[in-house]
Amino acid sequence: MGYYWTQKARTMAAALGLTPADVTDVLYSAAKLIMPGTDAGKPVLLLWGRTSAGRPVIIALRPDDDDEDEDTAIVDYLIRSVYDMRAYELGIFTEWENNQ
């Protein structure tokens, strides 16, 4: 599965001190919670997970519907945003982890 970073996601990750490797940890982790959500009013998949260092983050993905764009021709999903889990999200995620 291919992923393409939007500039917004790159900027958000950098501002949080997250590296592309941190995000990749979550994308390819078997232990992640996938939920529907929205980003800028558009439907996305939210991947809730932890980096290899244990940092809880959420990544918003949107299917790449533009097969004609040369930059994303072999991409399945666009990484739309990346952010740290808020306290209530971490509570939900921790409960989910404990029930796996």
Protein Blocks (a to p, Z undefined) as FASTA:
>chain_A
ZZdddfklmmmmmmnopafklmmmmmmpmbdcdddddeehiacdddddddfkopacdddd
dddfblkbmklmmcfbdcfbdcdddfklmmmmmmmmmmZZ
